[in-house]
Amino acid sequence: MPELPVLVGIDIGTTAVKASAYTVEGQSLFSTARSYDPLPSEEPGWVEQDPRSWMLAIESVAEEVRCRLPRSRYVGVGLTSQVNTHIFVDSAGVALLPAITWQDQRCAVSSEIVNGMIDSHIRSSLRGSYWQVDASSLISRAHWIKTFQPNIWEKTEYVFSPKDYCLFQLTGVPAADAISSIGLVDGKGEYLHPLVALIDGLQERLPPIRAVTDIIGETTDDFPFGSCPLNVGIMDAWACLYGSGAVHHGDTYQVAGTSEVIGVHSDRAFPSAGVVTFPPIPGWYLHAGPTQLGGDAAMWMAGLLGVDTGRIFELAADAKNLREPLVFLPHLMGERAPFWDAKSKGVFAGLTRKHTQNDLAHAVLEGVAYAARALIDCLEIAAGLSIDSIRISGGGSRSDLWCQIKADVMNRRFLRLRNIDTGTFGAAILAGVSQNIYTDVVEATATAVQVEREFTPRPAHRIRCDFAFERYLETYHALKATSHKLHDFAAAQCAGTAI
């Protein structure tokens, strides 16, 4: 029998590069990953990565793919990546400083300054997008670099996202897609010139926008894959949408990764504060938002208790004191959607002597679910519909306990997908479309995406979860001013400024 063709997806994530191989029918053949760590920094709120580590990781996973599959079998290779991570490069594509990641909050003051520069006309052009730029916006990053590192700004040829940086290294062709250029494009998928013009010189430093399925070039012969065509690709949130099969009106997905990303696919759009609404493709809108911490909150708790991350789920499963709600705000590095508050702080509210490490572990898992529930309420407004089920994927979805907690807290059915690496799966699907393996993503997902297990809300948990969620919102708003003062004090101390 002839060997079946294979699609390969590569996801440049926050902690690792992952590559997965799939049959055209969606069967996962294998996955491999190479991890990397953030660069150490003593500056408060700074989170950086060495972009060269992404390329080393890509070459490593590509070599493993080559060793496990003959080149004749894979008919398409696609890339996706984290976004709101920015790399300033020179004309040769060499990074001029470490990548400023999406978690980095150094540009909080720049975002406040830029927001003051945006007039009502520009805001009206940002229909559906969250109406303020935040510390992770490229506009804020460009303002900060130009203000505080002008020499870097002068040498900058392009500002790339991780996907586009890696594509440039692999093909030598600068390109970006409209979807990944969050907050920078209009409804036609073109750069929003009045906004970009706020930072003098930014326009010419942006890579050209291309369609996500456009083939922009080929890898060189010495790359482990050999000469291989690459399409522009798309950001991880949209790749996960395709990998989740959320391609019809009302389909909703959640990726339980380092952060939690939730998206709703809709044929309509209503501006809603706190939610990102992407330009339509074509006529379809993705309303989405990322929280700041998901699995990273569990990792933090594990470090605090001196245990492996897996132990957190064991402890949480044996929590005994749920009748005295313990509310956790997972704002350990500020919060993104729906609050977009870089200065918010983490909180345990309701602690008593009766609470144990089991209760703390359970509260952390629940707190991540409450953060997602706050976002879901905003997404329903933006999409103009009610959400009754959520397709879940990502590393956090491996935990039955966490999936059930999310179903209880959010009062919705959770459908765990067979392929939980939906970022690589979606990148592979787009590569298949670009190579005419599939007619379009609708045909592709109907063929390849399957649900593995369903989690339904437990009525006995309804009253407690609703009560605790209201306390979650109250705690955030009540302590907002205090959190901001703590943030400003710490920043001033690190800068050597007396308050």
Secondary structure, DSSP 4 states (H G I P E B T S, - for coil): -PPPPEEEEEEE-SSEEEEEEEETT--EEEEEEEE--PBP--STT--EE-HHHHHHHHHHHHHHHHHHS-TTTEEEEEEEE--S-BEEE-TTS-BSS-EE-TT--TTHHHHHHHHHH--HHHHHHSTTS-SS--TTSHHHHHHHHHHH-HHHHHH-SEEE-HHHHHHHHHHS---B-TTTSTTTB-TTSSB-HHHHTTSTT-GGGSPPB--TT-EEEE--TTSTT-S-EEE--EEHHHHHHHHHT--STT-EEEEESSSEEEEEEES-----TT-EEPPPSSS-EEEEEE-S-SHHHHHHHHHHHTS-HHHHHHHHHT---TTS--EEE--TT-B-TTT-BTT---EEES--TT--HHHHHHHHHHHHHHHHHHHHHHHHHHHTS---EEEEESGGGG-HHHHHHHHHHHTSEEEEES---HHHHHHHHHHHHHTTSSSSHHHHHHHH--EEEEE---GGGHHHHHHHHHHHHHHHHHHHHHHHHHHHHHHHHHHT---
